[in-house]
């Protein structure tokens, strides 16, 4: 099947100087700002790990820069979903995952869909 060039989406290529977010700066701010704006509970530990819980308690997000077990698995972000009518599932992101990508994942996760 051939698609007309007019039906294909335009390729967007950000300028090189705009691609700084493609690598991690080890800053949790994009995720913290998003979840704080959504009314999540945010708790910081003395070790500088941060634990966030959705208002209804069904989603947990951990920013774990100082957690030895997370580092052993080479992750720094842990997302755990506890569905009311299904199995628990987990998504983890490595130490080099940009916080903006994690924030994008979470934004998509918490957006209610009519599907």
HELIX and SHEET records of a PDB file:
HELIX    1   1 UNK A   16  UNK A   18  5                                   3    
HELIX    2   2 UNK A   20  UNK A   22  5                                   3    
HELIX    3   3 UNK A   29  UNK A   37  1                                   9    
HELIX    4   4 UNK A   68  UNK A   72  1                                   5    
HELIX    5   5 UNK A   99  UNK A  110  1                                  12    
SHEET    1   A 5 UNK A  41  UNK A  44  0                                        
SHEET    2   A 5 UNK A  50  UNK A  53 -1                                        
SHEET    3   A 5 UNK A  59  UNK A  63 -1                                        
SHEET    4   A 5 UNK A  75  UNK A  81 -1                                        
SHEET    5   A 5 UNK A  89  UNK A  94 -1                                        
END                                                                             
